[in-house]
Amino acid sequence: MVDSAGKGFRREKGVEILLALAASVSVLVTIGIVVSLFSETAGFFKEVSVKEFFTGTKWTPLFSPAHYGIAPLVAGTMLVTVIAMIVAAPLGLASAIYLSEYAPDGVRRLIKPVLEILAGIPTIVYGYFALTFVTPIIRAVFPQTNVFNALSAGIVMGIMLIPMISSLSEDAMTAVPNSLREAAYALGATKLEVSYKVVIPAAVSGIVASFILAFSRAIGETMIVTLAAGSTPKLTFNPLDSIQTMTAFIVQVMLGDAPFGSIEYKSVYAVASVLFVVTLSLNLIGTWIVRRYKEVY
Amino acid sequence: MTLESIISVRNLHVSYRDRKVLKGINLDIYKNRITAIMGPSGCGKSTLLRCMNRMIDLSEGARVGGKVLYRGENIYSPKIDPAQIRFRIGMVFQKPNPFPKSIFENVAFGPRINGYKGDLSALVEQSLQRAGLWDEVKDRLHENAYMLSGGQQQRLCIARALALEPEVLLLDEPCSALDPISTMHVEELIRQLKERLTIVIVTHNIQQAARVADYTAFLLQGELVEFGETSRMFTVPKDKRTEDFITGRFG
């Protein structure tokens, strides 16, 4: 009796250790990534001053004279991201309102899987779609448009983000209790008034969080911009221009033959660190908003 | 004193898919009187109430047959806008359901969406006065309504409905989530309100019907068993089932 109980106890302990190891893998990997990212970045800053990196307006690490001002990459990233949000925020929110407040059950059952499929399309496919379908249309309207341009990548990235905004916002709206809708209807409100005077205000934290998370996803998105937005780091806000984002620069250098340990090689880590810090803070802000402003009905 | 009927229910049938919930109800609601609709759970009393301001439209799968006349006009006729009906006929629900907004904004909500042009703060004050809540909240109108107690929240919901100056107020078991003291407050309020408007109150609580209502309708399994003056019905019920219910033999 005692012996078998002892065996059971040992097995229990063993399982616990295995599970703990499994759980620690992702934590350890994250720590490893952060450490390698920041140590290489530190190496980069031994050769390039922090001031040049953050205030310089030229980014030409692959040519001489080499300049290491990250502003053009940040501008490129922001340009594409803002275009994507201009597309994704209204469409995502509108489809969330439709799904949560208007759609009959049958329609909802049809649309939700379609949106999920949209979310599951590999980003390379979106990139191709931007380059071979959207860009020609833009060029037909604005002939001066570059083959690689921020607008096309931004629009397609926005389409990619719609399901994310829509499903997170819809979750927030469906969580608004029906008793609040009934209260508004009983006061003579129309469906539209119920949606935007009761449901949206009550779900606003979830909606804002979905925007922030989508924004962060857009900043880190790589494939679409690599394919469709170009590889010309340029400090511009013209959406028809070819630009380069932070992520696309990293791809460019990694695919090229920057020698290990060279300054070009290290510049990738510096850019990646900026990317990491920006998306991490946005994600933290997003989850903080969800928690902080959670409505208690 | 003659009795004027403000709402007349005529041969009203309601079914949810295959389940018949109301089977041919005929009932008159008299102006400036309190009418109680009582009966055991599941007898269809809330459904009947929700038919009187077309809130039933929001219940998925509900089919309504027959008529509900409000001032002589069938509110189920296709040319009627249900929002306009609900604007005239207010409703208060079982569980207090204030909006997650300030006390002021809760009361101002109805007037705002219906394009009220007058002095909003005066209207809010007047409505809170009539709901007997003003003295308790006048110094914290801009606090969130969720800071109030359950009973206060329910009176806030009544004030919110009163802000539209409705002619009829429908109350769906308004005290079922409240403690006895809050219940007493709300009942007292209902009695005061009947001077200005007509009240229909649904309750499964026999004593509550006896305490507040001028008229009582007794509903059982989707049928109207008996309707009449409360004092009469509680002393000499005409139907055996009414007698069994009010003496607590079932329900």
Interface residues (C-beta under 8 A of the other chain):
Chain A: P177 S179 L180 R181 E182 A183 A184 Y185 A186 L187 G188 A189 T190 E193 K197 V198 P201 A202 E295 V296 Y297
Chain B: N53 M55 L58 A83 Q84 R86 F87 G90 M91 F93 K95 N97 P98 F99 P100 K101 F109 G110 I113 N114 Y146 C157 R160 A161 L164
